[in-house]
């Protein structure tokens, strides 16, 4: 598979795709925190960025013999599965035959879904927002995988917290700058995720569902940057 980045430890970003820049991931993490607080605050009190909670609730419903409730949890789980399936299909085929890369297209699709969610009346079933964000977060998580060679997740924090611990341990053991820098990068991702959650909570309390439209601002910045990079680079050779 085509890669424009080096696997070396340097992080100057000169040979990386624009969609793999640190700042792109930082903005996506902030948006991920925004989504999490949005669904929890005003869309049913659940987190839709990942699926661990849904599997636990599904297992509990089965254990309590609540068949209807158990079947319900298959809906968001299926939406997450579908998001991963479709994004992987596009990522490994469509992306190489178009002048606009899949990552860019995904951000545009995500913006369209954000507009749709903001238009929903407050009386609409919470499940619409929950399933849409499940689907959206799955596609984003599967598409944006590494920031300048460092594995990343843009929609939840568990891996960042784990990687912070690992990098901190290695930094203390080896005294190498690369581990200090990696530790700070993951801490930064956790910080911007939290910032997104704080902003979402404040706005949701004031303007309800329309608060999600604020996510269009950072997503627009990313879309314009990626479009510029794609059009400047031109069409990639087939099979690269």
Secondary structure, DSSP 8 states (H G I E B T S, - for coil): ----S--SS----TTS-GGG-HHHHHHHHHHHHHHHHHHHHHSSS---S-SHHHHHHHHHHHHTT-HHHHHHHHHHHHHHHHHHHHHHHHHHTGGGGSSS-HHHHHHHHHHHHHHHHHHS-TTS-HHHHHHHHHHHHHHHHHH--EETTEE--SS-SHHHHHHHHHHHHHHHHH--HHHHHHHHHHHHHHHHHHHHHHHHHHHHHHHGGGGGGGHHHHHHHHHHHHHHHHHHH----TT-
